[in-house]
Amino acid sequence: MIPTDIKSYYRLHSKFYDATRWVFLFGRDALKKYFPELPDNPKILDVGCGTGKHLVQLQKKYPNADITGIDLSGDMLSFVNHKNVASIKLKNELYSENSFKDNEFDLILCSYSLTMVDDLKSTFEDIQKHLKPNGLVLVVDFDSTLFTLFSKWMKKNHVSFEPNLFKLLDEAFEVEIKSTRKAYFGLYSYSIFLGKTKEMSFLKITDNLP
Ligand SMILES: C[S@@+](CC[C@H](N)C(=O)[O-])C[C@H]1O[C@@H](n2cnc3c(N)ncnc32)[C@H](O)[C@@H]1O
């Protein structure tokens, strides 16, 4: 079921999202430098594509790709249409196991969406199922903070620093690239992660989750 609190949060925030998020969602522009080499005519998914920033970048880099963006917020998706990405498929629903078939995608991108999901373990399982063997996952997101007040404030904005997303990604996927940077003199850090599917990873991460 779609979390109505996130949906209503973006009903308002979608209106000024593109104008404001450069202030704290760092690494989104740099993400294109990490777009990997993919087979011809690849299939690509952007989970939590929002207003479509990366759909545009992906279409430029992979002009022959079959690209889909999924987002639970129709308000966010409505801004994708203002960008020149007519050939891209959009799905307005909560990303789940049933959203796509198994072994469908060569690359799944998640930009600042995974720290918003309730159940990281099941989302990782869904990503692993939807990726082809040797498929790649590319993530940019908040990594950690030492400041409790900041993480409490972010929680009010539906972002969770716990459990640590990148620690779990390290365990669930074979790491190809991991890069971590500080933001605002260490108020928080954000990371970019490129990983590959690996067998038995569901079992490996189970023990570490609450
Ligand atoms: C911070 S925005 C990031 C949007 C975009 N990826 C970007 O980098 O600008 C997070 C987006 O993820 C979406 N989202 C969060 N959890 C989701 C889920 N489980 N399924 C689908 N969309 C989700 C939200 O609706 C929101 O549009």
The ligand as an SDF file (V2000), in Angstrom:
LIG
                    3D

 27 29  0  0  0  0  0  0  0  0999 V2000
   14.0530   12.4930   -2.5490 C   0  0  0  0  0  0  0  0  0  0  0  0
   13.0340   12.0400   -3.9090 S   0  0  0  0  0  0  0  0  0  0  0  0
   14.2670   11.6270   -5.1510 C   0  0  0  0  0  0  0  0  0  0  0  0
   13.7220   11.8000   -6.5390 C   0  0  0  0  0  0  0  0  0  0  0  0
   14.7580   11.5820   -7.6380 C   0  0  0  0  0  0  0  0  0  0  0  0
   15.2320   10.2230   -7.6520 N   0  0  0  0  0  0  0  0  0  0  0  0
   15.8790   12.5540   -7.5090 C   0  0  0  0  0  0  0  0  0  0  0  0
   17.0340   12.1450   -7.2950 O   0  0  0  0  0  0  0  0  0  0  0  0
   15.6220   13.7550   -7.6340 O   0  0  0  0  0  0  0  0  0  0  0  0
   12.4610   10.4300   -3.4590 C   0  0  0  0  0  0  0  0  0  0  0  0
   11.4020    9.9110   -4.4050 C   0  0  0  0  0  0  0  0  0  0  0  0
   11.2210    8.5140   -4.1660 O   0  0  0  0  0  0  0  0  0  0  0  0
    9.8420    8.2210   -4.1700 C   0  0  0  0  0  0  0  0  0  0  0  0
    9.6800    7.0010   -3.3810 N   0  0  0  0  0  0  0  0  0  0  0  0
   10.0540    6.8000   -2.0980 C   0  0  0  0  0  0  0  0  0  0  0  0
    9.8100    5.5320   -1.7380 N   0  0  0  0  0  0  0  0  0  0  0  0
    9.2820    4.9110   -2.8320 C   0  0  0  0  0  0  0  0  0  0  0  0
    8.8250    3.5910   -3.0820 C   0  0  0  0  0  0  0  0  0  0  0  0
    8.9000    2.6460   -2.1290 N   0  0  0  0  0  0  0  0  0  0  0  0
    8.3170    3.2940   -4.3040 N   0  0  0  0  0  0  0  0  0  0  0  0
    8.2560    4.2550   -5.2640 C   0  0  0  0  0  0  0  0  0  0  0  0
    8.6750    5.5260   -5.0790 N   0  0  0  0  0  0  0  0  0  0  0  0
    9.1990    5.8510   -3.8810 C   0  0  0  0  0  0  0  0  0  0  0  0
    9.1770    9.4550   -3.5910 C   0  0  0  0  0  0  0  0  0  0  0  0
    7.8220    9.5580   -3.9620 O   0  0  0  0  0  0  0  0  0  0  0  0
   10.0240   10.5560   -4.1940 C   0  0  0  0  0  0  0  0  0  0  0  0
    9.5410   11.0160   -5.4410 O   0  0  0  0  0  0  0  0  0  0  0  0
  1  2  1  0
  2  3  1  0
  2 10  1  0
  3  4  1  0
  4  5  1  0
  5  6  1  0
  5  7  1  0
  7  8  2  0
  7  9  1  0
 10 11  1  0
 11 12  1  0
 11 26  1  0
 12 13  1  0
 13 14  1  0
 13 24  1  0
 14 15  1  0
 14 23  1  0
 15 16  2  0
 16 17  1  0
 17 18  1  0
 17 23  2  0
 18 19  1  0
 18 20  2  0
 20 21  1  0
 21 22  2  0
 22 23  1  0
 24 25  1  0
 24 26  1  0
 26 27  1  0
M  CHG  2   2   1   9  -1
M  END
$$$$
